[in-house]
Amino acid sequence: MFQTLINVFRIKELRNKILFTLAMLVVFRIGHWIPLPGINQLKLKEAFENLGDQSALAKVTQYVATFSGGALSHSTIFGLGIMPYITAGIVFQLLSSAYPPLKKIQDEGPTGRQKIQEWTRYATIGLCLFQASAWLMTLRHMDFIYPEALANPIWWVMAVLALTAGTAFLMWLGEQIDKYGIGNGVSMIIMAGILATMPTALMDIYQSFEPGTTEAGKLGTTGLLGIAGGFVLVVAGSVLMTVAQRRIPVQQAKHTRGRKVFGGQRSFLPLRINHGGVMPVVFASTLMLFPLVIFTGLHEAAKNSGGDSWFFKVTQWLTFAFNTGEYLYVLLYIAMVYFFSYFWITVQFNPEDMSKQLKEHGSFIPGLRPGPRTAEYLETVMTRITYVGGAFLAIIAITPLVVNKSLGVRESITHFLGGTALLIVVSVTMDFLQRIEANLLMRNYQGFLSSGEEMKSPRIRGVQS
């Protein structure tokens, strides 16, 4: 591995791409701490620290910070993060599959995709203006804005435009990483925001660790070893399921021209076990926020109106039942993950198109007639492996919730024992390593992900640049 790292920095082009990517991520982290003027940052920070991990507002801000790389808890210019751009991209991706005119534009090739990308940017700006206004109105309601700024209309315009410009800048930053760096720019920004919380988790482990203790809220030696072992197992399982495939044999038809026979090669059609990636968990996590927020608001309203009615008792039970880690919450969360796993393959996986492409290229699956029979077989296989992939996603999603609820481990620590954050980090890291691997193998260098047999075989050393 050390030799591979040396080879990475021997290649000038690859070295420049990695350094450029790191430089852009440093710029992102610097902007993460530039505060938005006119807001009482100290009061805001104290309020979020006193909210507790189980409050509805804390859940919403944690969700935004996880998926966007933003920082609502101290309201910086990057407060909205990259989430509006991701939301707009997902909307257009779904519309491209379900809305025929948009699908036709996408099928035009690079020109059509460029046009959809342009519309995605415009939609991002619109979402930013709406979300920035909503967030500032929330801060106004919670009395976190200085009176001088509150009475100044110019401040409102400046604050909304600053938050919008922050997201636009992150969008541009991600595109620069795509163009001049290595890896997916938006994904790298999200991963950088997630990994930035790791020192806080390590500090929480250090502060709560007491050897041999059984006190609630404290971490003993057994608990520490369990967390370390669980982290290794969950990461290993995430890597395994991220790259796992169901390989379907494909035979190419033979063609006879004169005395020569062409074709007849045998290959495989790879179908990913976890075809939806992290998206089912993202959708499930988003929708599971709404019951907690809605029932908490109704419970507070019922409490303020007296607190003795049947409505108060019902909202109290619903608020408890949909709290993170409770039985009903976990059960509904698993069902939502399964639902969106199948929903995502319905939108993204088209067995008819795949069968048509195989037929056009003169290939077929042995034992199956090209056309509808092949499409039916592909749909059946994808349905079966999605059941396994959905189970894996559900286990990864609920692991931090169960550990947090049953063992009393703080959420900042269980954050890295599963869930969406860990899946994002694993998938982005694997993609990053695969891109470096491709650059190394292209120049005849040994890569990170090579098998043991390849390590034993001699390789030609590339020309150093």
Buried (B, 14 or more C-beta within 10 A) or exposed (E): EEEBEEBBEBBEEBEEBBEBBEEBBEBBBEBBEEBBBBBBBEBBBEBBEEBEEEBBBBBBBBBBBBBBBBBBBBBBBBBBBBBBBBBBBBEBBBBBBEEEEBEEBBEEEEEBBEBBEEBBBEBBBEBBBEBBBEBBEEBEEEEBBBEEBBEEEEBBEBBBBBBBBBBBBBBEBBBBBBEEBBBBBBBBBBBBBBBBBEEEBEEBBEEBBBEEBEEEEBBBEEBBEBBEEBBEEBBEBBBEBBBBBBEBEBBBEEEEEEEEEEEEEEEEBEBBBBBBBBBBBBBBBBBBBEBBBBBBEBBEEBEEEEEEEEBBEBBBEBBEBBBBBBEBBBEBBBEBBBBBBBBBBBBBBBBBEBBBEBBEEBBBBEEBEBBEBBBBBBBEBBBEBBEBBBBBBBBBBBBBBBBBBEBBBBBBBBBBBBBBBBBBBBBBBBBBBBBBBEBBBEBEBBBBBBEEEEEEEEEEEBEEE
